[in-house]
């Protein structure tokens, strides 16, 4: 019985030391590189978002201007129709 306990204890100690050896308190160089790459991707995507928002605002301004001209053309057309007696 004592032999089984000793073997079990030895297995737990070995497993625990393997787990501790594989766990590091500091990230590896590869992990740091991955983190750096991810941060760069985030920065690039945020820049793209800002550019797309700017493009969207410019397009909305163009639409508003064209809608204004369209309304002006429609009111001119109505005035011409009234002037012609139609």
C-alpha positions as a Markdown table, in Angstrom:
| # | Residue | x | y | z |
|---|---|---|---|---|
| 1 | Unk | 0.0 | 0.0 | 0.0 |
| 2 | Unk | 2.8 | 2.4 | 0.9 |
| 3 | Unk | 4.5 | 1.6 | -2.4 |
| 4 | Unk | 1.3 | 2.6 | -4.4 |
| 5 | Unk | 1.2 | 5.9 | -2.4 |
| 6 | Unk | 4.8 | 6.6 | -3.1 |
| 7 | Unk | 4.4 | 5.9 | -6.8 |
| 8 | Unk | 1.2 | 8.0 | -7.0 |
| 9 | Unk | 3.0 | 10.8 | -5.2 |
| 10 | Unk | 6.0 | 10.6 | -7.5 |
| 11 | Unk | 3.6 | 10.7 | -10.6 |
| 12 | Unk | 1.9 | 13.8 | -9.2 |
| 13 | Unk | 5.2 | 15.5 | -8.4 |
| 14 | Unk | 6.5 | 14.7 | -11.9 |
| 15 | Unk | 3.3 | 15.9 | -13.6 |
| 16 | Unk | 3.3 | 19.1 | -11.5 |
| 17 | Unk | 6.9 | 19.9 | -12.3 |
| 18 | Unk | 6.2 | 19.4 | -16.1 |
| 19 | Unk | 3.2 | 21.7 | -15.9 |
| 20 | Unk | 5.3 | 24.4 | -14.1 |
| 21 | Unk | 8.1 | 24.0 | -16.6 |
| 22 | Unk | 5.8 | 24.5 | -19.5 |
| 23 | Unk | 4.1 | 27.6 | -17.9 |
| 24 | Unk | 6.2 | 30.7 | -18.2 |
| 25 | Unk | 5.6 | 34.0 | -16.4 |
| 26 | Unk | 6.9 | 36.0 | -19.4 |
| 27 | Unk | 5.7 | 35.7 | -23.0 |
| 28 | Unk | 8.1 | 34.1 | -25.6 |
| 29 | Unk | 9.7 | 36.1 | -28.4 |
| 30 | Unk | 7.2 | 34.5 | -30.8 |
| 31 | Unk | 4.2 | 35.6 | -28.7 |
| 32 | Unk | 5.6 | 39.1 | -28.5 |
| 33 | Unk | 6.0 | 39.2 | -32.3 |
| 34 | Unk | 2.4 | 38.0 | -32.7 |
| 35 | Unk | 1.2 | 40.6 | -30.2 |
| 36 | Unk | 3.1 | 43.3 | -32.1 |
| 37 | Unk | 1.6 | 42.1 | -35.4 |
| 38 | Unk | -1.9 | 42.1 | -34.0 |
| 39 | Unk | -1.4 | 45.6 | -32.6 |
| 40 | Unk | -0.3 | 46.8 | -36.1 |
| 41 | Unk | -3.3 | 45.2 | -37.7 |
| 42 | Unk | -5.6 | 46.9 | -35.2 |
| 43 | Unk | -4.0 | 50.3 | -35.9 |
| 44 | Unk | -4.3 | 49.7 | -39.7 |
| 45 | Unk | -8.0 | 48.7 | -39.4 |
| 46 | Unk | -8.7 | 51.7 | -37.2 |
| 47 | Unk | -7.1 | 54.0 | -39.8 |
| 48 | Unk | -9.2 | 52.3 | -42.5 |
| 49 | Unk | -12.3 | 52.9 | -40.5 |
| 50 | Unk | -11.5 | 56.6 | -40.1 |
| 51 | Unk | -10.9 | 56.9 | -43.9 |
| 52 | Unk | -14.2 | 55.1 | -44.7 |
| 53 | Unk | -16.1 | 57.4 | -42.3 |
| 54 | Unk | -14.5 | 60.4 | -44.0 |
| 55 | Unk | -15.4 | 59.0 | -47.4 |
| 56 | Unk | -19.0 | 58.4 | -46.2 |
| 57 | Unk | -19.3 | 62.0 | -44.9 |
| 58 | Unk | -18.1 | 63.3 | -48.3 |
| 59 | Unk | -20.6 | 61.1 | -50.2 |
| 60 | Unk | -23.4 | 62.2 | -47.9 |
| 61 | Unk | -22.5 | 65.8 | -48.6 |
| 62 | Unk | -22.6 | 65.2 | -52.3 |
| 63 | Unk | -26.0 | 63.5 | -52.1 |
| 64 | Unk | -27.4 | 66.4 | -50.1 |
| 65 | Unk | -26.1 | 68.9 | -52.7 |
| 66 | Unk | -27.6 | 66.8 | -55.5 |
| 67 | Unk | -30.9 | 66.5 | -53.7 |
| 68 | Unk | -30.9 | 70.3 | -53.2 |
| 69 | Unk | -30.3 | 70.8 | -57.0 |
| 70 | Unk | -33.0 | 68.2 | -57.8 |
| 71 | Unk | -35.5 | 70.0 | -55.6 |
| 72 | Unk | -34.6 | 73.3 | -57.2 |
| 73 | Unk | -35.1 | 71.8 | -60.7 |
| 74 | Unk | -38.4 | 70.4 | -59.7 |
| 75 | Unk | -39.6 | 73.7 | -58.3 |
| 76 | Unk | -38.4 | 75.5 | -61.5 |
| 77 | Unk | -40.2 | 72.9 | -63.6 |
| 78 | Unk | -43.4 | 73.5 | -61.6 |
| 79 | Unk | -43.0 | 77.3 | -62.1 |
| 80 | Unk | -42.6 | 76.8 | -65.9 |
| 81 | Unk | -45.7 | 74.6 | -66.0 |
| 82 | Unk | -47.7 | 77.2 | -64.2 |
| 83 | Unk | -46.3 | 79.9 | -66.5 |
| 84 | Unk | -47.4 | 78.0 | -69.5 |
| 85 | Unk | -50.8 | 77.4 | -68.0 |
| 86 | Unk | -50.6 | 73.7 | -67.7 |
